[in-house]
């Protein structure tokens, strides 16, 4: 839990870790993309050193380059994906960030729209996960801060965030969803 949340004054940063199998899946994609692009580089080196003609190898170079990028870029995205939420109590602002290598996609929201922290479960009897959400009134999209497999960890995170942001934490585990909430 210590790595999931950091508090610096009134600023709370909650990291949402990428599952290990997502990072593991990126390795074959990166290897295949690197292999294809390496073959492109070898072909171009041969063409520019005088042992071949670029005109004869142009179509394979373009095809292998396209396939290398088509396979390698998703592997790079999976390897470098990071997601975190920054809650700034002083500015009353929430920033949800999804980062893929050098690309950042940020969505800013007003903290005044959110009134409580909820703990919910997914109603799966075999493998239950407990989600800690920042919720507001109807029509306000909730923000999932973190998911846990243990209820104690979810309660600990919700109470810590509630203490910093001065928001109540509500435990909805085991309750039925609202009939008109859909």
C-alpha positions in Angstrom: 0.0 0.0 0.0 2.9 2.3 0.6 3.8 2.3 -3.1 0.2 2.9 -4.2 -0.1 6.3 -2.6 2.1 9.2 -1.7 1.1 12.2 0.3 2.9 15.5 0.1 1.1 18.1 2.1 -2.3 18.5 0.4 -1.3 16.6 -2.7 -2.1 12.9 -3.0 -0.7 10.8 -5.8 -2.2 7.4 -6.3 -0.4 5.1 -8.7 -2.4 2.4 -10.6 0.2 -0.3 -11.3 0.3 -2.1 -14.6 -0.3 -5.9 -14.1 2.9 -7.9 -14.5 1.5 -10.0 -17.3 0.9 -6.8 -19.3 4.6 -6.0 -19.1 5.5 -9.7 -19.9 3.2 -9.6 -23.0 5.2 -6.6 -24.3 8.5 -8.6 -24.5 7.5 -10.8 -27.5 6.0 -7.9 -29.3 9.1 -5.8 -28.8 11.3 -8.7 -29.9 9.3 -9.3 -33.1 9.3 -5.6 -33.9 13.0 -5.3 -33.3 13.7 -8.4 -35.4 11.7 -7.0 -38.4 13.4 -3.5 -38.1 16.8 -5.1 -37.7 16.3 -7.0 -41.0 15.3 -3.7 -42.6 18.5 -2.1 -41.3 20.6 -5.0 -42.7 18.9 -4.8 -46.1 19.5 -1.0 -46.3 23.1 -1.4 -45.2 23.6 -4.0 -48.0 21.9 -1.6 -50.5 24.0 1.4 -49.5 27.3 -0.5 -49.4 26.9 -1.5 -53.1 25.9 -5.1 -52.8 22.3 -4.6 -53.8 19.9 -2.1 -55.4 17.4 -0.1 -53.3 15.0 -0.1 -56.2 14.8 -3.9 -56.0 14.4 -4.0 -52.2 12.0 -1.0 -51.8 8.8 -3.0 -51.4 10.3 -5.5 -48.8 11.8 -2.6 -46.9 8.5 -0.8 -46.7 6.6 -3.9 -45.8 9.0 -5.0 -43.1 9.2 -1.4 -41.7 5.5 -1.2 -41.5 5.1 -4.6 -39.9 8.0 -3.8 -37.4 6.3 -0.6 -36.4 2.8 -2.3 -36.3 4.1 -5.0 -33.9 6.7 -2.9 -32.0 4.6 0.1 -31.1 1.9 -1.8 -29.1 4.8 -3.6 -27.3 6.3 -0.3 -26.4 3.0 1.0 -25.2 2.5 -2.0 -23.0 6.0 -1.8 -21.6 5.8 2.0 -20.7 2.1 2.3 -19.7 1.6 4.1 -16.4 -1.6 5.5 -14.9 -1.9 7.7 -11.8 -4.3 10.1 -10.2 -3.2 13.4 -8.5 -5.6 14.9 -6.0 -4.7 18.5 -5.0 -6.6 19.6 -2.0 -5.3 23.2 -2.1 -6.3 23.8 -5.8 -9.4 21.5 -5.4 -8.4 19.7 -8.6 -8.1 16.1 -9.7 -5.8 15.1 -12.6 -6.1 11.6 -14.1 -3.0 10.8 -16.2 -2.4 8.0 -18.6 1.2 7.9 -19.8 2.7 5.8 -22.7 6.4 6.6 -22.8 6.8 10.3 -23.7 3.0 10.7 -24.4 0.8 12.0 -21.6 -3.0 12.1 -21.7 -4.4 14.1 -18.9 -8.0 14.7 -17.8 -8.6 17.4 -15.2 -11.6 17.5 -13.0 -12.9 19.7 -10.2 -12.6 18.2 -6.7 -15.7 20.1 -5.6 -17.8 17.8 -7.8 -16.9 14.8 -5.7 -18.3 14.4 -2.2 -17.3 11.0 -0.8 -15.1 7.9 -1.3 -16.8 4.6 -1.8 -15.6 1.1 -1.4 -17.4 -1.4 -3.7 -16.9 -5.0 -4.7 -17.5 -6.7 -8.0 -19.9 -9.4 -6.8 -17.7 -12.2 -8.0 -17.8 -15.1 -5.5 -14.5 -16.7 -6.6 -12.2 -13.7 -7.0 -13.5 -10.6 -5.3 -11.8 -7.2 -5.9 -12.5 -4.2 -3.8 -12.5 -0.8 -5.7 -11.9 2.5 -4.0 -13.8 5.2 -6.0 -14.1 8.9 -5.7 -17.8 9.6 -6.2 -20.1 12.6 -6.6 -23.7 13.3 -7.3 -25.7 11.6 -10.0 -24.3 12.5 -13.4 -20.8 12.8 -12.1 -18.5 10.0 -13.4 -16.8 8.2 -10.5 -13.0 7.9 -10.6 -11.6 4.5 -9.7 -8.5 5.2 -7.6 -7.3 1.7 -6.8 -8.4 -2.0 -6.8 -7.5 -4.4 -4.0 -7.9 -8.1 -3.4 -8.1 -7.5 0.4 -10.9 -5.5 2.0 -8.6 -4.2 4.8 -6.3 -2.6 2.2 -9.2 -0.9 0.5 -10.5 0.5 3.8 -7.0 1.7 4.8 -6.6 3.6 1.5 -10.1 5.1 1.6 -9.7 6.3 5.2 -6.3 7.8 4.4 -7.6 9.7 1.4 -10.7 10.7 3.3 -8.5 12.1 6.1 -6.3 14.2 3.7 -9.2 15.5 1.5 -11.7 15.7 4.4 -14.2 13.5 2.6 -16.3 10.7 4.2 -15.5 7.1 3.2 -18.6 4.8 2.6 -18.4 1.1 2.5 -20.9 -0.4 0.0 -19.5 -3.9 0.0 -22.2 -6.5 0.0 -25.0 -4.1 -0.9 -27.2 -4.2 -4.0 -26.8 -1.4 -6.6 -29.6 1.2 -6.9 -32.4 0.2 -9.2 -32.5 3.6 -10.8 -28.7 4.0 -10.9 -28.4 2.3 -14.3 
